[in-house]
Amino acid sequence: MFATQTIQILSISTALLASGGIAALSLFDVPMLQSQPASRSLPMIRWLFSRGSHTFPTAALTSASGFVYLAYKALPPSSVNSISSIVQHTVKGKPGLYLAAAALSFSIAPITGLAMIPTNFALIKKNEELGGSRSRASAEYREKAGSKERSADESVDSKDDVSQWKDLSVPQEQTERESTQAEGQEVNQLLNKFGKLNMLRAVAIGSGGIVGLMAVLA
């Protein structure tokens, strides 16, 4: 019983906290970035991409896994001996709600992969074009190594860079090259698109947390 309650609290709180963090990117961070020249906003959004890629997928996987476990635990003991009975019980009541919560929590993965990657990579590419890096430590490392401009894919792979898993440095202050007004407008449009798509992720995983809470209270 204690283990089940712990997983309930962990799954729900993780989903809701992740939703708040993701929403904060769109509601607060993006508007502040749009007030800056592209030469300053691009290194910061690149830093956020790197940190977010470590945090939010882990949160989604943690909450979704917890909800799947809770769905299994909520099945009546008599139903586990029959596949048809399992299917019947997982589409209604607590098991069904937990599975819906799991699907909503994990849905940020396809939302990111299918809807957001083109916009994210366009911003990463623009950062590279202006001589930007993932972080201050990355910029210093690349300067010493004499690294040149990379593609967005190469930037994400980080093969010629300091390991992003060990990099805890702050964002790069600004790109090597100053941005033009036209580049600034382009980047602001991309940031605006990112902000709207990012809110879909916040709503999705937040809904997962709410549905999970409904299952606990049902």
C-alpha positions as CSV (number, residue, x, y, z in Angstrom):
1,M,0.0,0.0,0.0
2,F,2.8,2.4,0.9
3,A,4.6,1.7,-2.4
4,T,1.4,2.3,-4.4
5,Q,0.8,5.6,-2.6
6,T,4.4,6.7,-3.2
7,I,4.2,6.0,-6.9
8,Q,0.9,7.8,-7.0
9,I,2.4,10.9,-5.5
10,L,5.6,10.7,-7.6
11,S,3.8,10.2,-10.9
12,I,1.2,12.9,-10.4
13,S,3.7,15.5,-8.9
14,T,6.3,14.8,-11.6
15,A,3.7,15.3,-14.4
16,L,2.4,18.5,-12.9
17,L,5.8,20.0,-12.0
18,A,7.0,19.2,-15.6
19,S,3.9,20.9,-17.0
20,G,4.6,24.0,-15.0
21,G,8.3,24.0,-16.0
22,I,7.4,23.6,-19.7
23,A,4.7,26.2,-19.5
24,A,7.1,28.7,-17.9
25,L,9.3,28.5,-21.1
26,S,6.4,29.7,-23.2
27,L,4.9,32.2,-20.8
28,F,8.0,33.8,-19.4
29,D,11.2,32.8,-21.1
30,V,10.2,33.2,-24.7
31,P,8.8,36.8,-24.3
32,M,12.1,37.8,-22.5
33,L,14.2,36.2,-25.2
34,Q,12.1,38.0,-27.9
35,S,13.0,41.3,-26.2
36,Q,16.7,40.6,-26.9
37,P,18.8,40.7,-30.1
38,A,19.1,37.4,-31.8
39,S,22.8,37.4,-31.0
40,R,21.8,37.1,-27.3
41,S,18.5,35.2,-27.5
42,L,19.9,32.3,-29.6
43,P,22.6,31.2,-27.1
44,M,20.1,31.3,-24.3
45,I,17.4,29.2,-26.2
46,R,20.2,26.8,-27.2
47,W,21.1,26.4,-23.5
48,L,17.4,25.8,-22.6
49,F,17.1,23.2,-25.3
50,S,20.1,21.3,-23.9
51,R,18.9,21.5,-20.3
52,G,15.3,20.6,-21.2
53,S,16.4,17.6,-23.2
54,H,17.8,16.1,-19.9
55,T,14.9,17.1,-17.7
56,F,11.5,16.8,-19.5
57,P,11.9,13.4,-21.2
58,T,13.0,11.9,-17.9
59,A,9.9,13.4,-16.2
60,A,7.6,12.1,-18.9
61,L,9.1,8.6,-18.8
62,T,8.9,8.6,-15.0
63,S,5.3,9.7,-14.7
64,A,4.1,7.5,-17.6
65,S,5.8,4.4,-16.2
66,G,4.3,5.1,-12.8
67,F,0.8,5.4,-14.2
68,V,1.2,2.2,-16.2
69,Y,2.2,0.4,-13.0
70,L,-0.8,1.9,-11.2
71,A,-3.1,0.8,-14.0
72,Y,-1.8,-2.8,-13.5
73,K,-2.2,-2.6,-9.7
74,A,-5.7,-1.3,-10.1
75,L,-6.9,-4.4,-12.1
76,P,-9.2,-6.7,-10.1
77,P,-7.2,-9.9,-9.0
78,S,-9.6,-12.1,-11.0
79,S,-8.9,-10.3,-14.3
80,V,-5.2,-11.0,-14.6
81,N,-5.8,-14.6,-15.6
82,S,-7.7,-13.7,-18.8
83,I,-6.5,-11.4,-21.6
84,S,-10.1,-10.5,-22.5
85,S,-10.8,-9.6,-18.9
86,I,-7.7,-7.4,-18.7
87,V,-8.7,-5.6,-21.9
88,Q,-12.2,-5.1,-20.6
89,H,-11.0,-3.6,-17.3
90,T,-8.3,-1.4,-18.8
91,V,-10.8,0.7,-20.8
92,K,-12.8,1.7,-17.8
93,G,-12.6,2.7,-14.2
94,K,-9.2,3.3,-12.4
95,P,-7.1,1.2,-14.8
96,G,-8.5,3.1,-17.8
97,L,-7.8,6.5,-16.2
98,Y,-4.3,5.6,-15.3
99,L,-3.6,4.4,-18.8
100,A,-5.0,7.6,-20.2
101,A,-2.7,9.5,-17.8
102,A,0.3,7.5,-19.0
103,A,-0.5,8.2,-22.6
104,L,-1.0,11.9,-22.0
105,S,2.3,12.2,-20.0
106,F,4.3,10.3,-22.6
107,S,2.7,12.2,-25.5
108,I,5.2,15.1,-25.2
109,A,7.7,12.7,-26.9
110,P,5.8,12.5,-30.2
111,I,4.7,16.2,-29.9
112,T,8.4,17.1,-29.7
113,G,9.6,14.7,-32.4
114,L,6.9,15.3,-34.9
115,A,5.9,18.9,-34.4
116,M,8.7,20.8,-32.7
117,I,12.0,19.4,-34.0
118,P,11.9,21.5,-37.3
119,T,11.5,24.7,-35.3
120,N,14.0,23.8,-32.7
121,F,16.6,22.8,-35.2
122,A,16.1,26.0,-37.2
123,L,16.9,28.0,-34.1
124,I,20.0,25.7,-33.4
125,K,21.2,26.2,-36.9
126,K,20.8,30.0,-36.7
127,N,22.8,30.0,-33.5
128,E,25.6,28.1,-35.2
129,E,25.5,30.5,-38.2
130,L,26.1,33.4,-35.8
131,G,28.9,31.6,-34.0
132,G,26.9,30.6,-31.0
133,S,27.4,27.6,-28.7
134,R,25.4,25.5,-26.3
135,S,26.9,27.1,-23.2
136,R,29.8,29.2,-22.0
137,A,32.0,26.1,-21.4
138,S,31.1,24.9,-24.9
139,A,32.1,28.2,-26.4
140,E,35.4,28.3,-24.6
141,Y,36.1,24.7,-25.6
142,R,35.3,25.3,-29.2
143,E,37.4,28.4,-29.3
144,K,40.5,26.6,-28.0
145,A,39.9,23.7,-30.4
146,G,39.3,26.0,-33.4
147,S,35.9,24.4,-34.2
148,K,34.0,25.8,-37.1
149,E,30.3,26.3,-37.8
150,R,28.3,23.0,-37.5
151,S,24.9,21.9,-38.7
152,A,22.0,21.5,-36.3
153,D,22.5,17.8,-36.2
154,E,26.2,18.1,-35.5
155,S,25.5,20.6,-32.7
156,V,23.1,18.1,-31.1
157,D,25.5,15.2,-31.5
158,S,28.2,17.3,-29.8
159,K,31.0,15.1,-31.0
160,D,33.5,18.0,-31.2
161,D,32.3,19.6,-28.0
162,V,32.4,19.3,-24.2
163,S,30.0,16.6,-23.0
164,Q,26.5,18.1,-22.5
165,W,25.9,15.6,-19.7
166,K,28.7,17.1,-17.7
167,D,28.3,20.7,-18.8
168,L,26.7,22.7,-16.0
169,S,28.0,26.1,-17.1
170,V,25.7,29.1,-17.8
171,P,24.6,30.2,-21.2
172,Q,27.0,31.8,-23.6
173,E,26.6,35.6,-23.3
174,Q,26.2,36.3,-27.0
175,T,27.2,34.9,-30.4
176,E,30.4,35.7,-32.1
177,R,28.7,37.7,-34.8
178,E,26.1,40.4,-34.2
179,S,22.7,39.7,-35.7
180,T,21.0,41.9,-38.2
181,Q,17.5,43.3,-37.9
182,A,16.2,40.8,-40.5
183,E,17.8,37.9,-38.5
184,G,16.3,39.2,-35.4
185,Q,12.8,39.2,-36.9
186,E,13.3,35.7,-38.2
187,V,14.4,34.4,-34.8
188,N,11.5,36.1,-33.1
189,Q,9.1,34.4,-35.4
190,L,10.7,31.0,-34.7
191,L,10.6,31.7,-31.0
192,N,6.9,32.6,-31.3
193,K,6.2,29.3,-33.0
194,F,8.3,27.4,-30.5
195,G,6.4,29.0,-27.6
196,K,3.0,28.0,-29.1
197,L,4.1,24.4,-29.8
198,N,5.7,24.1,-26.4
199,M,2.4,25.0,-24.7
200,L,0.9,21.8,-26.3
201,R,3.5,19.8,-24.4
202,A,2.6,21.6,-21.1
203,V,-1.1,21.0,-21.6
204,A,-0.5,17.3,-22.5
205,I,1.7,16.3,-19.6
206,G,-0.4,18.5,-17.2
207,S,-3.5,16.8,-18.3
208,G,-1.8,13.5,-17.6
209,G,-1.2,14.6,-14.0
210,I,-4.8,15.8,-13.6
211,V,-6.2,12.5,-15.0
212,G,-3.9,10.6,-12.8
213,L,-5.2,12.5,-9.8
214,M,-8.8,11.8,-10.9
215,A,-7.9,8.1,-11.0
216,V,-6.6,8.2,-7.4
217,L,-9.8,10.0,-6.2
218,A,-12.2,7.8,-8.2
